């Protein structure tokens, strides 16, 4: 493969992923003469059905509450922009960072984190539910578009970054770590790991780390924006958080009397800029200390390198605490969450008891499936729904569908 044909020049550090040295795909395919493996993966993700459905999946506010609030799709696009900016500054592979950002939420249920929480409870007897593992299941199995394989047949580096962008999943002894400690890894991860080794005991590439921190930066900023525009709190309330108070004073000092919509935007964009610039400074410092000569040095570093400074990490936690109290636990949001929780729970219980009620192809071949496999198919079906479709399915099966309006 000629790196100069159709790919465009990109300066990469020695510790960046090199698409010309990709470990390849589970199912070998001819290489593209005009796209790197990571560019090809990005395109496959964008053209997938799961990606399109993100348009009608809740981030925080259910779709009917307004056209200007973020959805999973707009959130994903914002994460990809930040991930590319970080990758460019750190001389990483921008295409891989973007690719991982675009794929990171493909496994999310309808109705945001409430949908995920309910699905986890419903699936508790069958191993639980995790949206990150479901994203892996989407791109390795549920997307059925190609003649020669299930899934999107993404490159090894893309799958590795997708499944462990937040850090190693198991220790050197193979025992699960983090939120999976003391339990099994989710089925989707165990199932795929049996077919291809994703090095679950190491840190991911710097590109994956960039995508992970970009996710935090994006949802901190846009949940402030959406919360303000929804009237869940006032601009002056943000003075409770020193990080936000400093930005607010800066904006008001430079633009006294600025109209509220522009004032909000100035606060949000400056929040993003400060966090991004902090991550770049901290990552460059960490990389200089480690002096990695290859991407493998990044994986074996035993710590995250693309992260906030200690000071910014504390400030970011304070922003999250503010959002938790003022947005996620706001009674208006909780009231809707209770209603959508019932929709997901009702659907799961009805389909588990009568899986033949699912449409084709979901109701095909049920007689040959174990109880766990039936539950997993029901889970796959519901997790892939948009908010609107979940409501429509509930109306088809029940006479008392909650009115979210």
Secondary structure, 3 states (H helix, E strand, C coil): CCCCCCCCCCCCCCCCCCHHHCCCECCCCCCCCCCCHHHHHHHHHHCCHHHHHHHHCECCCCHHHCCCCCEHHHHHHHHHHHHHHHHHHCCCCHHHHHHHHHHCCCCCCCCHHHHHHHHHHHCHHHCCCCHHHHHHHHHHHHCCCCCCCCCCCCEHHHHHHHHHCCCCCECCCCCECHHHCCCCCCHHHHHHHCCCCCCCCCCCCHHHHHHHHHHHHHHHHHHHHHHHHCCCCCHHHHHHCHHHHHHHHHHHHHCCCCCHHHHHHHHHHHHHHHHHHHHHHHHHHHHHHHCCCCHHHHHCCCCCCCCCCHHHHHHHHHHHHHHHHHHHCCHHHHHHHHHHHHHHHHHHHHHHHCHHHCCCCCCCCHHHCCHHHHHHHHHHHHHCCCHHHHHHHHHHHCCCCCCCC
